[in-house]
Amino acid sequence: MIDTGLAGKTVLVTGASGGIGAAIARAFAEQGARVAVHYLESQDAAPPGARWEHAVPGKEAAQGLAAELDGAVAVPADLSRPDAAAHLFDQVEAALGTVDVLVNNAAHCETPDGVDTATFAGLDRHYKVNAIAPVLLTSELVRRAGPGDGACVVNISTDAARAFPGQIGYGTSKAALEGFTRGAALDLAPSGIRVNAVAPGPVQTGWLSEEAVEEVRAVVPLGRVGDPEDIADGVVFLASRQARWITGQVLQVAGGHAL
């Protein structure tokens, strides 16, 4: 067995009440980490002309997951708010202590999201959650981390961040997240804080129809749709002692998709 060095660590996973986030939370708990399961308490109705691409599991799902995991807690925060980062870290520290690992998984995705349909409000919603919140959360981690504690950040991007036609706000906000990953890695290296990202390919979290699954299989070189656990394993690796000399990298976990 490989010792990941994560036992006893405090891990904050944003957007962890379902899908990939929940799989990441479970994977860290399996390594003996204390996990903070972040969730959005209530999702507002979509504005006129917009449609949320994914329903957000709320309080009940997050608390249910936390109850399954030893030493886990569920913590709410609306990451589109300017005070969310400090509020979230205050809750986690009160329950579990100083955060050692931050996983910026929460994301906003809505349609229509093309160049011809772009609006200020739609871009604002995407960037607040997908790009601005991870920066502010990372900044909060840096201010609160002890010197030489070896804290780390793993951002969740997408394997199509380089070009995501039809999803301009979502795709470009994730590209910004990857740019932040590289810049923050260089800024924080002297303090020993590592910053990396995982870029998932098409993952079945309930949003892919049977037809879509077959279409994906045809274009993914390894011949299958991803599972949330595939992404979780990549995240745990980047947070583990085995990745102690890795920073500023975007790890594509996509079965060869979008190479």
For each residue, the residues with C-beta under 8 A, 3 or more apart:
1:
2: 242
3: 7 241
4: 7 31 236 239 240 241 242
5: 9 240 241
6: 9 11 28 31 32 33 101 236 239 240
7: 3 4 31 32 33
8: 32 33 34
9: 5 6 28 33 34 100 101
10: 33 34 36 92 96 97 98 99 100 101
11: 6 25 28 33 34 35 36 99 100 101 102 103 239
12: 35 36 38 75 88 89 92 99 101 102 103 137
13: 16 21 24 25 28 35 36 37 38 103 105
14: 21 38 79 88 103 104 105 106 133 137
15: 19 21 38 39 40 56 105 106 107
16: 13 21 22 24 25 35 36 37 38 39 62 65 103 105
17: 21 22 37 38 39 40 56 57 58 61 62 65 74
18: 21 22 56 57 61 205
19: 15 22 23 54 57 203 205 206 228
20: 23 24 105 156 200 203 205 228 231 232
21: 13 14 15 16 17 18 24 25 37 38 103 105 106
22: 16 17 18 19 25 26 37 61 65 228
23: 19 20 26 27 227 228 229 231 232
24: 13 16 20 21 27 28 103 105 228 231 232 235 236
25: 11 13 16 21 22 28 29 35 37 65 69 72
26: 22 23 29 30 65 68 69 232
27: 23 24 30 31 229 232 233 235 236
28: 6 9 11 13 24 25 31 33 35 101 236 239
29: 25 26 32 33 35 69 70 71 72
30: 26 27
31: 4 6 7 27 28 236 240
32: 6 7 8 29
33: 6 7 8 9 10 11 28 29 101
34: 8 9 10 11 71 72 96 97
35: 11 12 13 16 25 28 29 66 69 71 72 73
36: 10 11 12 13 16 72 73 74 75 91 92 95 96 99
37: 13 16 17 21 22 25 62 65 66 69 72 73 74 75
38: 12 13 14 15 16 17 21 62 74 75 76 77 88 106
39: 15 16 17 56 57 58 59 61 62 74 75 76
40: 15 17 43 56 58 76 77 78 79 106
41: 58 59 76 78
42: 58
43: 40 52 55 56 58
44:
45:
46: 50 51 52 110
47: 50 121
48:
49: 112
50: 46 47 110 111 112 122
51: 46 110 111 112
52: 43 46 55 56 109 110
53: 109 110 111 207
54: 19 109 205 207
55: 43 52
56: 15 17 18 39 40 43 52
57: 17 18 19 39 60 61 62
58: 17 39 40 41 42 43 61 62
59: 39 41 62 63 74 76
60: 57 63 64
61: 17 18 22 39 57 58 64 65
62: 16 17 37 38 39 57 58 59 65 66 74 76
63: 59 60 66 67 74
64: 60 61 67 68
65: 16 17 22 25 26 37 61 62 68 69 72 74
66: 35 37 62 63 69 72 73 74
67: 63 64 72
68: 26 64 65 72
69: 25 26 29 35 37 65 66 72
70: 29
71: 29 34 35 96
72: 25 29 34 35 36 37 65 66 67 68 69
73: 35 36 37 66 91 92 95 96
74: 17 36 37 38 39 59 62 63 65 66
75: 12 36 37 38 39 88 91 92 95
76: 38 39 40 41 59 62 91
77: 38 40 81 84 87 88 91
78: 40 41 81 84
79: 14 40 84 85 88 106 128 129 133 137
80: 84 108 125 128 129 133
81: 77 78 84
82: 136
83: 86 87
84: 77 78 79 80 81 87 88 133 136
85: 79 88 89 133 136 137 139 140
86: 83 89 90 140
87: 77 83 84 90 91
88: 12 14 38 75 77 79 84 85 91 92 137 140
89: 12 85 86 92 93 99 137 140 141 144
90: 86 87 93 94
91: 36 73 75 76 77 87 88 94 95
92: 10 12 36 73 75 88 89 95 96 99
93: 89 90 96 97 98 99 144
94: 90 91
95: 36 73 75 91 92
96: 10 34 36 71 73 92 93 99
97: 10 34 93
98: 10 93 144 145 146 149
99: 10 11 12 36 89 92 93 96 102 141 144 145 151
100: 9 10 11 145 149 150 151 152
101: 6 9 10 11 12 28 33 151 152 153 154 239
102: 11 12 99 137 138 141 151 152 153 154
103: 11 12 13 14 16 21 24 153 154 155 156 235 239
104: 14 133 134 137 138 153 154 155 156 177
105: 13 14 15 16 20 21 24 156
106: 14 15 21 38 40 79 129 133
107: 15 129 130 156 170 174
108: 80 125 126 128 129 130 170
109: 52 53 54 113 126 167 170
110: 46 50 51 52 53 113 122 125 126 169 170
111: 50 51 53 167
112: 49 50 51 117
113: 109 110 117 118 122 126 166 167 168 169 170
114: 117 118 165 166 167 168
115: 118 168
116:
117: 112 113 114 122
118: 113 114 115 122 123 168 169
119: 122 123
120: 123 124
121: 47 124 125
122: 50 110 113 117 118 119 125 126 169
123: 118 119 120 126 127 169
124: 120 121 127 128
125: 80 108 110 121 122 128 129 169
126: 108 109 110 113 122 123 129 130 131 169 170 173
127: 123 124 130 131 132 169 173 176
128: 79 80 108 124 125 131 132 133
129: 79 80 106 107 108 125 126 132 133
130: 107 108 126 127 133 134 170 173 174 176 177
131: 126 127 128 134 135 173 174 176 177 180
132: 127 128 129 135 136
133: 14 79 80 84 85 104 106 128 129 130 136 137
134: 104 130 131 137 138 155 177 180
135: 131 132 138 139 180 184
136: 82 84 85 132 133 139 140
137: 12 14 79 85 88 89 102 104 133 134 140 141
138: 102 104 134 135 141 142 153 180 184 195
139: 85 135 136 142 143
140: 85 86 88 89 136 137 143 144
141: 89 99 102 137 138 144 145 151 153 193
142: 138 139 145 151 188 191 193
143: 139 140
144: 89 93 98 99 140 141
145: 98 99 100 141 142 149 151 191 193
146: 98 149
147: 191
148: 192
149: 98 100 145 146 192
150: 100 192 193 194 244
151: 99 100 101 102 141 142 145 192 193
152: 100 101 102 193 194 195 196 238 239
153: 101 102 103 104 138 141 184 193 194 195 196
154: 101 102 103 104 196 197 198 235 238 239
155: 103 104 134 177 178 180 181 195 196 197 198
156: 20 103 104 105 107 197 198 200 231 235
157: 161 174 175 177 178 181 197 198 199 200 250
158: 161 164 170 171 174 199 200
159: 199 200 201 252 253 254 257 258
160: 163 164 171 258
161: 157 158 164 171 174 175 177 178 199
162: 175 258
163: 160 171
164: 158 160 161 167 168 170 171 172 174
165: 114 171
166: 113 114
167: 109 111 113 114 164 170 171
168: 113 114 115 118 164 171 172
169: 110 113 118 122 123 125 126 127 172 173
170: 107 108 109 110 113 126 130 158 164 167 173 174
171: 158 160 161 163 164 165 167 168 174 175
172: 164 168 169 175 176
173: 126 127 130 131 169 170 176 177
174: 107 130 131 157 158 161 164 170 171 177 178
175: 157 161 162 171 172 178 179
176: 127 130 131 172 173 179 180
177: 104 130 131 134 155 157 161 173 174 180 181 197
178: 155 157 161 174 175 181 182 197 199 250
179: 175 176 182 183
180: 131 134 135 138 155 176 177 183 184
181: 155 157 177 178 184 185 195 196 197 248 249 250
182: 178 179 185 186 248
183: 179 180 186 187
184: 135 138 153 180 181 187 188 195
185: 181 182 188 189 194 195 196 247 248 249
186: 182 183 189 248
187: 183 184
188: 142 184 185 191 192 193 194 195
189: 185 186 192 193 194 247
190:
191: 142 145 147 188
192: 148 149 150 151 188 189
193: 141 142 145 150 151 152 153 188 189
194: 150 152 153 185 188 189 238 243 244 246 247
195: 138 152 153 155 181 184 185 188 247 248
196: 152 153 154 155 181 185 238 243 246 247 248 249 250 251
197: 154 155 156 157 177 178 181 249 250 251
198: 154 155 156 157 231 234 235 238 250 251 253
199: 157 158 159 161 178 250 251 252 253 254
200: 20 156 157 158 159 203 226 230 231 253 254
201: 159 220 226 252 253 254 255 257 258
202: 208 216 220 225 226 254 257
203: 19 20 200 225 226 227 228 230 231
204: 207 208 213 225 226 227 228
205: 18 19 20 54 228
206: 19
207: 53 54 204
208: 202 204 212 213 216 225
209: 212 213
210: 213 214
211: 214 215
212: 208 209 215 216
213: 204 208 209 210 216 217 225
214: 210 211 217 218
215: 211 212 218 219
216: 202 208 212 213 219 220 225 257
217: 213 214 220 223 224 225
218: 214 215
219: 215 216 257
220: 201 202 216 217 223 224 225 254 255 256 257
221: 255 256 257 259
222: 255 256
223: 217 220 255
224: 217 220 255
225: 202 203 204 208 213 216 217 220
226: 200 201 202 203 204 230 231 253 254 255
227: 23 203 204 230
228: 19 20 22 23 24 203 204 205 231 232
229: 23 27 232 233
230: 200 203 226 227 233 234 253
231: 20 23 24 156 198 200 203 226 228 234 235 253
232: 20 23 24 26 27 228 229 235 236
233: 27 229 230 236 237 253
234: 198 230 231 237 238 251 253
235: 24 27 103 154 156 198 231 232 238 239
236: 4 6 24 27 28 31 232 233 239 240
237: 233 234 240 242 243 251
238: 152 154 194 196 198 234 235 243 246 249 251
239: 4 6 11 28 101 103 152 154 235 236 243
240: 4 5 6 31 236 237 243
241: 3 4 5 244
242: 2 4 237
243: 194 196 237 238 239 240 246
244: 150 194 241
245:
246: 194 196 238 243 249
247: 185 189 194 195 196
248: 181 182 185 186 195 196
249: 181 185 196 197 238 246
250: 157 178 181 196 197 198 199
251: 196 197 198 199 234 237 238
252: 159 199 201 258 259
253: 159 198 199 200 201 226 230 231 233 234
254: 159 199 200 201 202 220 226 257 258
255: 201 220 221 222 223 224 226
256: 220 221 222 259
257: 159 201 202 216 219 220 221 254
258: 159 160 162 201 252 254
259: 221 252 256
